[in-house]
Amino acid sequence: MSTSVTFADLGLADPLMRAIADAGYTIPTPIQAQAIPRVLAGGDLLAAAQTGTGKTAGFTLPILHMLLAKPLELRKPGRPRVLILTPTRELTAQVEESVKTYGVHTKISSMVIFGGVNINPQTNALRKPVDILVATPGRLLDHCQQRNVDLSGVEILVLDEADRMLDMGFIRDIRKILALLPRQRQNLLFSATFSDEIRELSKGVLNNASEVSVAARNTTAERVDQTVHMVPQAHKRDILSHIIRESGWHQVLVFTRTKHGANRLAEKLVKDGLSASAIHGNKSQAARTRALDDFKKGKVAVLVATDIAARGLDIDQLPQVVNFELPNVPEDYVHRIGRTGRAGAAGSAVSLVDSSEVKYLKAIERIIKKQIPQVPAPTGWTASPASPHDADDEARSEGRRDGPRRPPQRSSRPAGPSSTGAPRPARAGQGAGHAPRRDVQGSGRAPSGHAPARAGSGGPVRTGSGSNSPSQANRPRRPALFNK
Ligand code: AMP
């Protein structure tokens, strides 16, 4: 991420330079080096940059600079000068956190607006003047209709992760919002890719925009050994626990779609004797830092993370990444697996895919332009009793986004993870494709306390046959893998 431009070269105001120093940044990332001067020059911008490139500071820093340079005489309640639209509540919170971090030595005020929560506290907060409003489109429109927000004073509009907003069906809401903005304004559009749809959107939003594009953070997808195991959602925890133990993985980053799912998986792994922790947005920064530290030092073998929590984590060159669920945004897959296989290092990414996730798999294969080999999941694992929380997981994973109101983004996925067709049971003697590759059939080392496997559940151990498994003593085992 290095460039020859320094922050001093960018001419940012002193309070911002201090915040940059506080954050420990020494040099601008490529997107910052390219975007900041263009934004400061006042023109519109179309920027291709993925999460993880430092794009948020790429627009936040120059915006703060411009607001500082042109203070308003009279600030009115609920009348922002800057509107930043994002697709999800997580991103909204994350962007506003950046605004606060970089604006810490200024008096510039900011607030977030997103759906899925009580509107009243937001309405109350909007009774005060706000400089920078970070919002998801649907809830913002609610506030506009209730006249809590007045967008006629917006000087700068940012569409962040515009491609995801389009994917999530926000285009109509965006159009309605555009109609409420003054014609004379600066527009910044950030997107992971310049798809035809993004080009179309940018035509309607931007004027004489300059374009910047930084290489996707991950160009290593080709070098990563990728595998898919088709497994029912209900068995993923058991299967993953088995794979980790059998393959002797000592440093594995596992991605789940929800915070709740991350917690439950980490708990299950710990129960099975593995050393694991979960990191996600609900954990304090201190807890996250501690978990990350332990993981880096090898004290914890398995780090379970949501995409949002994994952002900005300085962990790459990992030997192993697992997608416990596929992301519904295909670019996130590339981002996830880019954590491994960097700089020529060997890396492997395993995805556990329920039949309800096949549509995500197809979308991912389209963007990586190759088919990911499907390998039968290893056998020899023991099914835990179905948990009443399993149905919750899916409901939560669908409900956590601040989705668009129209058209509704209803998932075709069933509420219960096990209700869709289970894949054929994996056959004996077929390796999982993990390193070290081995026959993992029937180890007989089932985690204690598990109920007997149910029929037709896709390959759990039914009896404790350990006949052709390598002896336990011969298995490479690293101390960090297990709890002491
Ligand atoms: P973003 O792509 O905006 O989500 O940023 C990804 C991560 O990079 C965040 O954790 C930022 O704190 C971090 N970051 C942003 N700019 C810099 C920089 N110039 N130097 C080091 N880290 C940075």
Boltz pocket constraint, residues with backbone or C-beta under 6 A from the ligand:
constraints:
  - pocket:
      binder: B
      contacts: [[A, 24], [A, 25], [A, 26], [A, 27], [A, 28], [A, 29], [A, 32], [A, 50], [A, 51], [A, 52], [A, 53], [A, 54], [A, 55], [A, 56], [A, 57], [A, 311], [A, 312], [A, 313]]
      max_distance: 6.0
